[in-house]
Amino acid sequence: MIPQPTAQQPLPDETFILQADATIGVDDPAARQIADEFAARLRRSTGFALPVQDGTGTISLSTGGAESLGAEGYELRADASGVAITAATAEGLFRGVTTLRQLLPAKAEAAGAQEGSWEIAGTTISDSPRYGYRGVMLDVTRHFFTVDQVKKFIDLVSLYKINRLHLHLSDDQGWRIQVDSWPRLTEYGGSLQVGGGTGGAYTKADFAEIVRYAGEHYLTVVPEIDTPGHTNAALASYPELNPDDVAPKLYTETEVGFSTLTVDKDRTYEFLDDVFREVAEQTPGDLLHLGGDEAHSTPHSDYLTFVPKAAELVVKQGKTVMGWHEIADAPLPAGTVVQYWGTEDEKAQALALKAVEQGATLVLSPANRAYLDMKYHAETPLGLQWAGLVSVEQSYSWNPATLIPNVPASAIDGVEAPLWTETLDDLDKVEFMTFPRLPGIAELGWSPESALDWTTYRDRLAEQGSRWEVLGVNFYRAPEIDWR
């Protein structure tokens, strides 16, 4: 299984076999939706009726579990008499069901009826996450992805207990979220994408559907509006955001660092106030990401002025500020979450320490480990390599607790695997760069430090290949893995 559970013990003389007369029992209305989705999945592959009923069943889901395991923790027991998953919350039950899916044969994920049998070796599991933040980022600005494509991405990443979906919604190449008070952001600023092809944007109804679907999979959406750099789509849409009131052309290349909001204009902050308000209204999660990276065209003194003003506007909306590690150079509001994307460079590490000294916490996304758009090897047909070549082993073999010297473990919120899409214009390419590296980042975020071992992980990862084949995932068959 991936992630490796906190504690697991075999029951050597026990085997659970799913039979045609099996039922799924729930004791809480909040668990019924989880049970219904799980039953629907198994009906397709097994052909069994699998009715969902109140009370106990062959497979029982109960929210009467131990609160000591936290909101995401669960216990699972599979033996000859059935399967029982208990948790303190519906979210914990959902995490337990993702484990149960991996205990079942890979063919259980099939869209059509398969031949049995449906066996699970007897086992007990007690499980809870190491870190509370385990994220993946999808860049929908360089290339736009539809609601249905994002939903499929959610289906896949949620299987590995990812609980944050960071959506990079604005950049030089496009603006992808509707803002009623500034309609040209999407009407014009969202019209293109990298390479000059037709772009796109999410209406408020579209975005609400993404948020709803993510919520059903217990992923919290983290929206990012990148500022003050990476803003050409906004600058092209509204001349008054430019220092000379002249809008630049739309941009469809991939170089960065040339654009900036005008820091000394009141109109800039009126714009951000409206944007952050409308984005916050569309997003029930606690975080709003204001970007802050690669603002090479913003004079440093202006940057130090801008960040506190932008952060204040996020806080005004009742959200917690999140930003890339460059924002730590400026004063930050209490509780800020800083996303570290450095490699092992001293400047980035110093900014991470500066963030912690201000009371911020860190989400770790080291580009030479966790960036899913880095090439696997020099001949990889997709992706970039400015942070180096990132093999499956390199992506897995690091410890969040010790990545940045002198940062206390208490300052680490978790990990995130960003996927930038300069070279990725369809979901097959997204899958190719995401799998098999994302499950390793997910395990670093969930499993205890003592469980992290490349040799044993490599063997477990090999078993995922057949599951991805059944699910139709276009994964990279890394040569260092002995795929089953």
N, C-alpha and C positions, 0 to 999 in steps of 0.2 A: 504493500500500500504506500501511497504518497499523498500527504505527508505521513511520516512514521508516527504512529500513536504514542502518547506519553507512556502508557503501560499496556502491555498485552500479554496474556497467558493462554497457551493452548489448552483445550480440553481433549486429551488424546483419544478417549473412547466415545466421543460424541461427533455426530455429523448431522447437520440440518439439511433436509432435502425439501425443496419447494415442490408441492404437489398441486394437482389441478383443483383440489377443494380448499386451497389456502384462502385465508381472509386476512385483512389488515385492520387492526383495532386501534382506536384513538380514545383518549379520555379528556380531550380539551378541544374546543372548537378551533383554536389557533393551530392545532396539529392537523386538522382535516385537510387543509389545502396542500400541505406537504405530503400527506398520505395519498390524496387524490392524484397528485402529479406523479408520485412514485408508482402507484398502481397503474396509471395510464401507460407509463413507460414499460412496465413488465408485461402488461396485457399484449402489447405489440409483439414482443419477442417470444413470450411463452404461449400465448393463446389462451391463458387461464382467465377466468372471470374476475378473480381477486376483488370481491366486494369490500368496500370500506365501511366499517361498522363502529358504533359506540362500544366502548369497553375493550376487552382483550380480543386478540386474534392470533392467528398463526404467527404473524408479525405484529408486535404491539409497540405503539409509540405513546409515551407517557411523559407529561410535564411534571411528574412528581419526583424528579431527580434531585440530587444533592446540589444545593446552592453553592457549596464550596468549590465546585468546578467552574463557576462563573457562568456568564450568559451564553458562552459558546461551547462550554464543556458538555460532555455526555458520557454515558456508560452503555455498553452494548454487550449482550450475551447471546451467543448462538449455540444451541445444542439440539439434540434429537427432537425435543418437544416444540421448538420454535425459536424465534428471534425476538428479543426485547431490547428496545432502546429507551433509555430514560434520560431526562435532562431537566434543568430548572426552567428552561424557556423553549419556545418554539424554534428560536435560532439554534439552540443546542441540538434539538431534534433534527434540524436540517443538516447540521454538520455530521450527525450520526448516520443519517441516511446516505450522505455522500460516501461515508466509509462502507456502509452496507453494499452500495453499488459496486465498490471495488472488490468486496469479498465474493460477490457473485461472478460467474464466468463472464468473460468479455462479451459473449454473444447475447447476454441480457440487455445490452445497449442497442441491439439491432432494431431496425424499423419494421421488420417483418418477422413472421413466425419462424422459429428455429426448433431443431430437435433438442430434447433434454439430454442428460439430466441437469438439474439445477441444484448443485451441492455446495455447501459451505462447511469447511472443516470447523469443528467445535472450537470456540474461542471466547475469551472475555477481554473487554477493552475498557479502560478508563482513560479519558482523553480530554485535554484542554490546551489552549494555545500558549506559546511562549510570549508572543507579542500581540498586542491588540490591533495593530495596523498591519495588514498584509494586502498590498495593493498591486494593481496593474494599471498602467496608463495607456490609453489609446489616443493617438494624435489623429483627429478627424479634420485638421486644417490643411495640411500639405496635400492629402487626398481625402475626399469626403466619403464617409461610409453611411449607408442607409440605416434606418431603424431596424430593419430585419437583419442586416449584417451585424449590427451591434448586439442584437439579441442572441445571435448564434455565438458570438464571442463570449457573451455572458454565460451561456450554457456551458461552454468549454472551461472557462477559467473557474467557475464556481465549483466544479468537480474537485478542485484542489484547495478548497477552503479559503480562497481569496475573499476578502470582505470589503475592499474598497475599489471602486472603478473611477479612476481619475480620467476625466475627459478634457483634452486640450482643445479648447473651443474657439480660440482666436489666435491669429498669427499674421505674418506678412502676407501669406498666400490666400487667406480666407477667413471670413467671420461666419461661424456656423450656428449661432443660437439667436433666436428672435428677440429683439428688444423693441417694443412698441414705440417707445419715445424717440428712438433713433432708427427708423425703418430701413434706411439705405445701407445699414451695416450688413444686412443679409441680402437685400434686393440687389445691391451692387457689389459690396465687399465680399459677398459669398458666392459670386457668380462664376468664379474660376477656381483652378487648383494648379498644383505643380504640373508643368508641361503645357499649360494653356487649355486643358480640357474643361468641360462643364463641371462646375463645382456643385454646391448645394448647401442647404441649411436646414436646421430643425425648426419647424413651427413650434409654438408653445404646446400644441397637442402632441406633436412628435416627441418632444423632450419629456413631456409628462409620461408618455408611454415607456420611454427608456427608463425613467426613474421608477415607474411602477414595476416594470419587469425586473429590473435590478433588485428592487426591494423584495420581490418574491423569492429571489435567490440569495437574499441576505447580503447583498452588496450595497454599500452606501455610495452614491455618486458624489464625487468631488469635482466641481466645475472649476476650470481654470480660464481666466481672462488675463492673458499675458500683457504686462505693462512694465516700464514705460517703453521698452523696446519691443520688437516683434509686433509692431502695430501698423504696418503699412496698409492693411485692408481697411482699418478704421480711418487712417489719414486720407486714403483715396476716396472714401465714402463721404467725408465731411471736411471741406476746405478749412473751416474755422478751427479745426484742431491743429492746423499747421501754423508755424510762426508768421508766415507771410500770407496766410489765408489762400494759399494756392495748393490744390490737391495734387499729389503725385499720381502716376499711373498705377493701375493694378500690377501686381508682381507675381510671376509664376516660376521664378528660378528658386534656387535653394540656398544661396549665400545668406548669411545672417549678420546682424549687428549694425545695419545702416539706418534703421528707422527709430524714431523716438517721439513720444508725446511732448508737447510744449509745456514745460514745468511751471513757467511763470504766468500762465494764462488761467484766469478764473474759469473759462469755458472748459478747460481740461477736467477740472474737478466736478463741474456740473455734469459733464459727460459720464465720468466714472461713478458719480453718485447715482445717476439714473441706471447705468448698466449694472452696477453691483446690486441695486435694489431689485431690479427685475430678475436677475439671475438668482439672487437669494430667494425670491418668492417662488421660483420654479424648483428649488432644490431643498428638500427637508433635512439634509445632513448638516452637520455642525461646522464643516470646513468650507471656506471659499479661497481658492488659490489665486493670488494676484501676480504670479510669475516672478518678474524681477531679474531674469537671467539675461546675459549677453547684451546689456544695454550699452554697447560700445559707443554709440553716438550721443549718449546723454552725458554731459559734463559731470564729473564726479560730485561736485558740490551740488549740482541740480539733483542728482540721484539721491543724495543724502537728504535733500529737502523733500523729494517726491515720496519716498517710501513711507515715512510716517503719516503723510497726508492721505495716501492711498489706503494704508492700513486702518486709519481712523474711519474711513468710509466703509470698510468691510465690517469693522466692529459695530458701527452704527446700525448695520442690518442684523445684528444679533448673531453674527457668525465669527468663528475663530479664524484668524489670519493664517494662511499657509503660503509659502513662497519658496523659490529656489534659494540656495545657500548664500547667494550674493546679497540678499536683503539683510543679512546679519551685520553688514557694515554700518547700517543705520539703526537708530533706536527702534525697538520693537515693542508692541503691546504685550502685556502679560499673557502667557499661554500660547504664544505663536508656535506654529509647527514649521520647522525649517527642513526643506528637502535637500539633502546632500547628494550632488551628482558628480562630485570630483572623483579623481582616480586616487593616486597616492601623493598628489601634489601638495606641497606645504601650504600654499596660499589658501586652497580650498579647505584644508584641515584647520587652518587658523580661523577661518570664518565660522566653521562648525563650532569650534571652541568658544568663539565670541558669542555665538547664538546661545549656547548653553549658559554662559556667564550672565546673559541677560534673562535667564529663566525660560528660554525656549526649549522645546524638545525636538528630536531629530527623527526623520524618516530617511532611511539609507537607500540610495539608488546609485551606487558607484558605477560610472559609465563603463569602466573596463571589466565589470562583473555582471551588472544587472540590466544594462541597456540591451533590449531584445533586437534592436535594429543593427547592432554591430555584426559584421560578417563572422561566420563560424571559422572560416579559413580564407586564404587569399583568393581562392577560386570561387567562393560563394557568389552566385549570380545576382543576389540582392543585397541590400544593406550598405552600410558605410564602414569605415575602419579608422576614423580619426582617434578613437579611444583604444585602438588595438583590435586584434582578432580575439574573439571570445568563444572559446570552445565550451562544450557542455560541462566539462570538468572545471574549467576556470569559473564559469558562472555559478557553480555550486560550492566550490571549495574556498569559502571565506566565512568569517565569523562576525556577525553584526556587532557583537559585544566588544570586539577588539579592533575593528577596522580603523577607527580614528583614535590615536593615542590620547590618553588623559581625559577621554570623555567617559563619565560614569555610566554604568549600565542603566541606571534609573532615568537617564536622559534619552534613551532610545525607545521611540514609540513602535518601531517596526521597520519593514522593508517594502520597497515598491519596485516593480520591473516596468520601466517606461518603454513604449514602442513608438518611435518616431517613424513617419511614413513617407519620407521623401521619395523612396524607391518602391513603395508598396501601394499599388493602385487597385488591388482586389483582395478579397478575403482569403483566397488560397495562399497568397504571398504573406499575408498577416499570419496565417497558421504556420507556414513554413518557418518563419522567424521566431514565433512564439513557442512552438513545440519542437524539441523537448526541453527548452531551457526554463520556461516558466514554472513547471512543477518543482524544480530545484529551489528557486527563489521562494516559492510557497512553503517548502519544507523548512527553509532557514527561518521563516517567520513563525511557523507553527510548532515544530518539533523541539524537544529539549536539546540543549547543546550536546549532551552526552550521546545522543542518538545520531549525530551527524558524522557520517563516514562515507567517503566516496566509493569505496569498494562495494559495500553493501547497498548503497544507493543505486549504483550502476546496475546491479542485478535487479533491483526492484523497478527501476526505470525501464529495463528491457521488457518487463511484463506489460508495460503500458502500451507498447506498440500494437499489440493485437486489439486492444480496446480502441485505440485511435483509428485503426483500420475499419473496425465495425462502425465507428461514428463518422467515417468519411473525412477524417482530418488529414490535411496535406502536410504531414510532419517530416522533418529532416531526419533521415536515417543516419545519424552520426556514426562514423566508423568505430569510435571507441566504445560503443554499446553493442553487446551481443543480442541483437533483437530476436525475440522468440518468433 
